[in-house]
Amino acid sequence: MENKTVTPNKSTSPQKKWMDFKVGSVPLPVYIVMAAIIVLAGVMQQLPVNMLGGFAVILTLGWLLGTIGANIPIVKSFGGPAILSLLVPSILVFYNAMNPNVLKAADMLMKQANFLYFYIACLVCGSILGMNRKILIQGLMRMIIPMMLGMILAMGVGTLVGVLLGLEWKHTMFFIVTPVLAGGIGEGILPLSLGYSTITGTTSGALVAQLIPATIIGNFFAIMCSGLLNRLGEKRPELSGQGQLVRLNGAEDDLADAMKDDTGEIDLKMMGAGVLTACTLFILGMLLQSITGFPGPVLMIVAAAILKYLNVIPGETQRGAKQLYKFISSNFTFPLMAGLGLLYIPLKDVVGMLSWQYFIVVISVVLTVVSTGFFVARFLNMNPIETAIVTACQSGMGGTGDVAILSTANRMNLMPFAQVATRLGGAITVISMTAILRMLS
């Protein structure tokens, strides 16, 4: 009888599995070596305070936290990667566990070089230029209705809840509800604090400390709502457009055109054209802002949508922008959030404002804007899940919140609509509530 030797299946061996496991985009053993070098440089205060050092910090931290969050049962279905990427760095800073060299390197990339704007410009331009023209225009026009209705209802519901819980209505409306809907810190809280300062006589710095906690807490609840909506869409497919905002009423040709991926093979030169296109459209938005006074990122979206509708940008340039969007969103989302957690989420301010009444008011605001989007969608021929996710961005931290909320729901292609809800909705909130406070004072 022939004696056969059984060779173990190497592909299923534990060693092979660990070798194949990836943290972000690199195998685990390679990541460990790279992370050790970067950590050692940080401990020795030798990290370069430039973009190289900044990318090393956020990539190492963001890929690790995103991978951990994506592998924790239950948590991964409710925004685990996004929440960990934002919250853990902020906690480390709160407890002084990050050395100054690391923070300076991250600050150079995130604040001085403003990597967030580059990220958003690439996502907005790539998703708009890679989108079905009909769906793009319909979506942008229809989002105005749930955005405005949600904002008005959230103001009323949030203030009413605060009064029922024993809070003073004026403080609830202007210092808890309004900052949740203000569109972030840079574009919302800072101008809001300046407006409040001229009316109340309180310094803007003191007002910022009072306003920021509502924005941060609202952002985390919006992330959780996004995760829940994503799960609901998986269980109830009829409520979801699988990433498409506007319903196509069974138009199979339009649906196929909207859902197909026509980016083709990766072309590095086309991606280079995508970079220049994103930068140019962002600068165009800033130029238009200086003329009109409207937020530059919103005007960038309008300009990109008009160019897409007119179809004046060459097809290969549009494909390059879409390829760039895919590259940036798949590699830099969680690192970006880690950088934002290090520098933009001051937990010290949040902890000082915590109370159960405060939490309930903020939750009521977030749930109102999300519910409004969900229930109004059917009357506007929009998909409820996608509409609710976009309206959830109204209670996020500007671009930071949009990234976290959309990535949790795996719908980064909705970034143009989220930016309209956040930027335009935030600008309307800041202007109108400042005017109302002036009339009441």
Residue pairs with C-beta under 8 A, 6 or more apart in sequence:
10 16
18 28
18 29
19 27
19 28
19 29
20 27
21 27
21 28
22 28
22 31
22 67
23 31
23 63
23 64
23 67
24 31
24 59
24 62
24 63
24 64
24 66
24 67
24 331
24 334
24 335
25 63
25 331
26 34
26 63
31 63
31 64
34 60
35 60
35 64
38 47
38 56
38 57
38 60
39 60
41 47
41 56
42 57
42 99
42 101
42 102
42 105
43 99
45 99
45 100
45 101
46 101
47 53
47 56
47 57
47 101
47 102
47 104
47 105
48 105
49 101
49 104
49 105
49 108
50 105
50 108
51 108
51 109
51 113
53 105
53 108
53 109
54 105
54 106
54 107
54 108
54 109
54 110
54 113
54 115
54 339
55 109
55 335
56 105
57 102
57 105
57 106
57 109
57 339
57 342
58 106
58 109
58 110
58 335
58 336
58 338
58 339
58 342
59 335
61 85
61 89
61 335
61 338
61 342
62 85
62 332
62 333
62 334
62 335
62 336
62 337
62 338
62 339
63 334
63 335
65 81
65 84
65 85
65 88
65 89
65 334
65 338
66 81
66 84
66 85
66 333
66 334
66 335
67 81
68 81
68 84
69 75
69 76
69 80
69 81
69 82
69 83
69 84
69 85
70 76
70 80
70 81
72 80
75 83
77 227
77 230
77 231
78 224
78 227
78 228
78 231
78 408
79 223
79 224
79 226
79 227
79 404
79 408
81 334
81 407
81 408
82 223
82 334
82 337
82 403
82 404
82 405
82 407
82 408
83 220
83 223
83 224
83 404
83 408
85 334
85 335
85 337
85 338
85 341
85 404
86 220
86 337
86 338
86 340
86 341
86 345
86 400
86 404
87 220
87 341
87 345
88 338
88 341
89 98
89 338
89 339
89 341
89 342
89 345
90 341
90 342
90 345
90 346
90 347
91 347
92 98
92 342
93 103
93 341
93 342
93 347
94 347
94 348
98 342
103 342
103 343
106 339
106 342
106 343
107 343
109 115
109 339
110 116
110 339
110 340
110 342
110 343
110 344
111 343
115 336
115 339
116 336
116 340
116 399
116 400
117 282
117 297
117 399
118 278
118 279
119 328
119 332
119 336
119 399
119 403
120 297
120 399
120 402
120 403
120 415
120 419
121 278
121 279
121 281
121 282
121 300
122 274
122 275
122 278
122 321
122 324
122 325
122 328
123 325
123 328
123 329
123 412
123 415
124 278
124 281
124 297
124 300
124 301
124 304
124 415
124 416
124 419
125 274
125 277
125 278
125 281
125 282
125 300
125 304
125 321
125 325
126 274
126 278
126 321
126 322
126 323
126 324
126 325
126 326
126 328
127 322
127 325
127 412
127 413
127 414
127 415
127 416
128 136
128 301
128 304
128 305
128 308
128 416
129 277
129 304
129 307
129 308
129 313
129 317
129 318
129 321
129 322
130 262
130 263
130 318
130 319
130 321
130 322
130 325
130 413
131 258
131 308
131 413
131 416
132 254
132 257
132 258
133 308
133 309
133 311
134 254
135 244
135 245
135 246
135 248
135 254
135 258
136 305
136 308
136 309
136 416
137 305
137 309
138 246
139 245
139 246
139 382
139 416
139 417
140 301
140 305
140 416
140 417
140 420
142 246
142 380
142 381
142 382
143 245
143 387
143 390
143 417
143 420
143 421
144 420
145 376
145 380
146 372
146 373
146 376
146 377
146 380
146 382
146 387
146 390
146 391
147 391
147 394
147 420
147 421
147 424
147 425
148 425
148 428
149 372
149 376
150 368
150 369
150 372
150 373
150 376
150 391
150 394
151 181
151 369
151 394
151 425
151 428
151 429
153 368
153 369
153 372
154 177
154 180
154 181
154 364
154 365
154 368
154 369
154 372
154 394
154 395
155 173
155 177
155 178
155 181
157 364
157 365
157 368
158 172
158 173
158 176
158 177
158 180
158 361
158 362
158 364
158 365
158 368
159 169
159 172
159 173
159 177
161 360
161 361
161 364
162 168
162 169
162 171
162 172
162 173
162 176
162 177
162 357
162 361
163 169
163 172
165 357
165 360
165 361
166 357
167 176
167 357
167 361
170 440
172 361
173 433
174 196
174 433
174 437
175 210
175 211
175 214
176 214
176 358
176 361
176 362
176 365
177 214
177 361
177 365
178 192
178 211
178 429
178 433
179 188
179 189
179 192
179 211
179 212
179 214
179 215
179 218
180 214
180 215
180 217
180 218
180 362
180 365
180 366
180 395
181 365
181 369
181 394
181 395
181 425
181 426
181 429
182 188
182 189
182 192
182 211
182 215
182 426
182 429
182 430
183 394
183 398
183 422
183 423
183 425
183 426
183 427
183 429
183 430
184 215
184 396
184 397
184 398
184 399
184 400
184 401
184 422
184 426
185 212
185 215
185 344
185 397
185 398
185 400
186 398
187 295
187 297
187 398
187 423
187 426
187 427
188 215
188 398
188 426
188 429
188 430
189 208
189 211
189 212
189 215
190 204
190 208
191 430
192 207
192 211
192 430
192 433
192 434
193 204
193 205
193 207
193 208
193 211
194 204
195 430
195 434
195 437
196 202
196 204
196 207
196 434
196 437
197 203
197 204
197 207
199 434
199 437
199 438
199 441
200 207
200 437
200 441
209 349
209 352
210 353
212 346
212 349
212 350
213 349
213 350
213 352
213 353
213 354
213 358
214 353
214 358
214 362
215 397
216 345
216 346
216 349
216 350
216 397
217 350
217 358
217 359
217 362
218 362
218 365
218 366
218 395
218 396
219 395
219 396
219 397
219 400
219 401
219 404
219 405
221 362
221 363
221 366
221 395
222 366
222 370
222 392
222 393
222 395
222 396
222 401
222 405
223 396
223 401
223 404
223 405
223 408
225 366
225 367
225 370
225 388
225 392
226 389
226 392
226 405
226 406
226 408
226 409
227 408
227 409
229 370
229 374
229 385
229 388
229 389
229 392
229 409
230 385
230 389
230 408
230 409
230 410
230 411
232 239
232 240
232 385
233 239
233 240
233 242
233 385
234 240
239 383
239 384
239 385
240 383
240 384
240 385
240 386
241 247
241 382
241 383
241 385
241 386
242 259
243 386
243 410
243 411
243 413
243 414
244 258
244 259
244 383
244 386
245 382
245 383
245 386
245 387
245 390
245 414
245 417
246 381
246 382
246 383
247 381
247 382
247 383
248 254
248 255
248 258
249 381
262 319
263 319
263 322
263 323
263 326
264 319
266 323
267 316
267 319
267 320
267 323
269 320
270 316
270 317
270 319
270 320
270 323
271 320
271 323
271 324
271 327
272 320
273 316
273 317
273 320
273 321
274 317
274 320
274 321
274 322
274 323
274 324
274 325
275 324
277 313
277 317
277 320
277 321
278 321
278 324
281 300
281 303
281 304
281 307
282 296
282 297
282 300
284 299
284 300
284 303
285 296
285 297
285 298
285 299
285 300
285 301
285 303
286 296
288 294
288 296
288 299
288 303
289 295
289 296
289 299
292 299
294 427
295 423
295 424
295 427
297 399
297 419
297 423
298 419
298 420
298 423
298 424
298 427
301 416
301 419
301 420
304 416
305 416
307 313
308 318
325 412
329 407
329 412
333 403
333 407
333 412
334 407
336 403
337 400
337 403
337 404
337 407
340 400
344 397
344 400
365 395
366 392
366 395
369 391
369 392
369 394
369 395
370 388
370 391
370 392
370 395
371 388
372 391
373 384
373 387
373 388
373 389
373 390
373 391
373 392
374 384
374 385
374 387
374 388
374 391
375 384
376 387
377 383
377 384
377 386
377 387
377 388
378 384
380 387
386 411
386 414
389 405
389 406
389 409
389 411
389 414
389 418
390 414
390 417
390 418
390 421
391 421
392 405
393 401
393 402
393 405
393 406
393 418
393 421
393 422
394 421
394 422
394 425
394 426
395 401
396 402
396 404
396 405
396 422
397 404
398 422
398 423
398 426
399 419
399 422
401 422
402 415
402 418
402 419
402 422
403 412
405 418
406 412
406 414
406 415
406 418
